[in-house]
């Protein structure tokens, strides 16, 4: 059923080691509190935002659909449209000028373990993080422009960056971040996947850790059309096997029709998660997990939309995960995780 409700959102012109531990398989193509940098730097970001963002509901997926605000236990939950429009404005803004886009990649340290940063912290499980709380595992070393000997911080796997310079004779590329301020860094080329200068990011997925919901939007003409509004559950803090879905802005990197996961702390197959869409580290947007030995799909779980309970992934109704799987192209879809 197609719903069509128009509403306009205006912004003033000033306006881990183990996550959803998947078994390797072919694919298409001290704990610190994460900081939501778009809130931290909102004053800077607002200066570059378009004068308004118009959002219109035109659902393509209309199962398990939530209202803008809805009851949960003794409180009310919501879709945070104001925060979403800030991020959509940022997404429009960064595409106003031609850019050579790239993705930071180091899933399962496939491109090599990042060197230690200058200042780091080690938690009770001996996992290393930088001063911003970004773990060394699966991350990319970022170096100051004045020092390519020891990295300053880690960049998260899946982060979108601009390539500012790529010298054939150097092992480093000069990149610029786009979400946490437009800062320039050197990053080793082996951690960078170029996706070109013609890609258009016109699809965005919003994962809300606070309200435990997910929304998909598509840029059509001058409007952002809401394609789905659904319950979800995100990652919980349960080290060493589970941790929060990290805040930030990521590019959808790969898809698996079935993502096999392991029993915590072992190599035993625990089951599979259907229609898995990976955006950072071992974090996937996927359907309801199917524990072994069961093989048939499960459409829905009463736990969806309640409290964080996954290893880092974003659980959805299975048919909604399939919708995302079919609708959102790899390397062209942006995933925002907000609080």
N, C-alpha and C positions, 0 to 999 in steps of 0.2 A: 504494500500500500504506500502511495506517495503522499507525503505530507508537505505542505508548503506554507510556512509561516514566515513573514518578513519582519526582521527587526534590524535596526541600524545601530551600530556601536560607533560612537564618536570619540576620537582622541583629540585633544587640543593640539594646535600646531607646535606648541612647546612640548605641544605634547611630548672471580675474585680469586682464592684458589679454586673454589668450587662454587659454581652458580647453578644454572640448570646444566649440570655437568654432562654435556653431550658426548657420545662416542663419535670418533672421527668417521665421517661419511661424506659422500659426494654432495655438493650443494649446487644450487643454481648460482651459475657463475660463482697497638693502641689505636682504637677506632675513632676517626675524626668525623664530625658532623659535616656533611656536604654543604657547600654554599651555593645558593641559586644566584649566579652572578648577574642575571638580568635584573634582579631586584636590587642587588648591591650597587650596580652601576646605572640604575634607571635614569638618573639625572643626565648622565652623558648620553645614554641611548635615546632619550626623548628628543634631543635636539635634532636627530636625523630622521625622525619618524614622519611618514606621510600625514596630512592633516586629518584623514579619517579612514576608517576601515568599515566596510559594509559587509555584514554577515546575513545570509539568508538560509533558512532551513529548507533543504530539498533532499530528503533522505533517499539513499539508494539501498540501504539495509535498514529494515524496520522490524526487527525482532528484539525482544528484551529491552526495548527503548525506554530510556529514563526521561523525566521532565527536566526543565531547567533547574528547578529546586525540587527536592523530594525528601520525605521523612526517612530517618535512619535511627532506630531505637528512640532515645529521648532527645534527639537533636535533628537538625536539618542539614542535608548535604546539597551540593550544587555543582553546576558546571561554571568554572571561573572564567567567564567570557572576557572580563576586563584584562586578566593576565594573558589570555590567549590572544587578544587583539594587539597587545604590546609585542608579542612574539611574531605575529603575522606582519605587523608593521616593520619589524626588524627584517623579516624574511624578504619583504618587498624592497626595503631600502637597500639591502646588500646586493640586490640584483639589478639596481639601476644603472650600474656601470659594468661593461664587459670584464669578466674575470676568468682566469685560468683556475678552475676549481680542482680540489683534491680532497682525499679522505685520509686521515691518520689511521693506520692499521697495524695491529700487532696481536690479533686474536690468538690466544694460547701461546703467546711468545713465538709465533711462527717466523717472525722476522728478526728474532734475536732478543734476548733479555736486555732490557734497557739498563745502561750504566747507573750507578748510584748518583743521586743528585747531591749538591753541596751540603744541604741541610735536610735530614730525613728523620723519620720516627719509625720505630719498630714496635709492633704490638705484641701482645702476649703469645700470639701464634707465629711470631717471627716474620710477619709480613711487613714489608717496608712501604711507607707512603711519603710523599713530599709534604711541604708545609701547608698545602691546600687540601690535604687529605686524599689525594689521588694515588692509588696504589701503583707500585712499580710493575707488578705482574700485569701483563697484557697492555701496558702503556708505552708511549713513545717519548723518548728523551727530547726535551726542548732546550736549546742553548741560547744564551745571550749573544747578541750580534758582536759583542766585544770579547767573547770567550767561547771557543768551541772545544775546550778540553774537558770540562766537567759540566754536565747539564744543570740547569737552574731548577726546572720543574718537569713534571710529566704531563703529556697530553693524552687525553682519553682516546682509546680506540673508537673509531666511528665519528670523530669530530670533523666538521667541515672547515676547511681552510682555503685561503687563496695562495697561489704560488706567485711570489713577487719576483723571484729570480731563480734560474736553474742552470748553473754553469756545468757544462759537460765534464770539465776537468776537476770538479769538486765532488766529494762524496756527500756534501750538504746541499740542501735547497733552502732558500729564504722564503719563509711562509708568513702569512698573516692570519691570526684568528679572527673570527667574526662574531662569536657569541659573548665571550667574556672580555669585551673591549677589543679594539683593533690593534693588537700588539703584534710586533714582528719578532720572529725567532728563526734560528737555524735548526733544521731537523735533518737527520740522515735520510738520504733518498730512499733507502730500503724500506722505510716505514711509510712511504707516501704512495698512494694510489691516485694517479691523475684521472680525472673524469671529464676533462675538456672545458672549452669555453662556450659551448652551445647548449649545455644542459639547462633546463628550466625547472626550478623547484616549485611546482604548482600543486603539490599534494602535501598535506601536513597532518601528522597524528599527534594528539595531545594526551599524555598520560598524567593523571593527577594523583599524586601519592596521598595527599591529604583526604580527598573525597573518594578515592578508590573508584575512579571512573575513567573512561577513555572516549575521545571524540575524534572523528576523522573529518577533515575539511579539504575542499578542492577549489582552486582559484579559477573562476570562469568569468571572462570579461573583466568587469570592475569589481566583482563580488567574490566573497569566499562562501561557498556553499557547504553547509553541514551535511555530511553523508551518513553519519551514524552517531549515536549517543548511547553508550552502553556501560554496564557495570564491569569492573575489572578488579583484580587484586595484584599488588606489586610485591617486591622483595621485602623480606623481613630481616631484622637484625638478629641473627642466630649464628655467630661464628663458631667454628671456622667454615661451616658449609654453606651458610646462607647470609646474604647481606642485602641492604637496601638497593632498589633500582636507582642508579645514580642520576641526580639532577643534571640537566644540560640540554644541549641541542646536538642531534646526531643524524647521520645519513643511514637510511635502511641499506644494509650491506649484502645480505644473502637470505635465501629462503630454503626451507626443507619441508617437504610434505609430511615427513615424520622425523622429529628430532628425538633420537634415543637418549635417555638419561640413565645415570648409574645410581645405585644405592650409595648413600653418603658413606664416604670413607672406604669404598671398595671398588672393584672393577666389575661387579655383578650388575647386569642389566636390571634397572628398576621399572622400566616401561618406556612409553613414548609420549611425546606431546605433538598433537597434530597441527599442521599448517603453521609452522614456526617461521617467524620473520625476525632475523637478528639485526640489532642496531648498535650495540656496544658490548664489548667483552663477551660474556656468555649470556647476555640478556636478550631474550626473544619475546615477541608478542605471539602468543600461541593459544590453542584451544585447551579444553579441560584435559589434564594429564590422564593417561590410561596406564594404570599399574599392571605389571606382568603378574599372572600369565594372560590376563584379559587382552583381547585384540580388537574388539569392536569399539567404535567411537562413543563418547559420552557428550551429549549436547550441552548440558548445563549443570552447574553445581550451586547449591544454596550459599556457598561461601563467597561467591562472586560479589564484589561490591561491599564487602564487610571490612576485614582487616588484612594487613599485609601477611602473606603466608608462603610466598615462593622463595626460591633461592636467589633470585635477582630478576627473574622473568616477569612478564605481565600476562596474567591468565585472563582469558576471555571465554565467552560461550564459543563452542567450537565452530558454529556457523558464522559467527562474527570474525573469528580468526581466519576462516576460509575467505570471507569477504575481503579482509585486509590483504591476504595472500594473493588474491586475484586482482585487486584494485590498485595496489601500491607497487610501482615499479622499483626495482633495485637501482641504487645510485641516483635516483631522482626524487625520492620521498624523504621528507624531513620528519624526524621524531623529536618532539619536545617533551621532556619530563619536568613537571613543575610540582610545586608544593602547595 
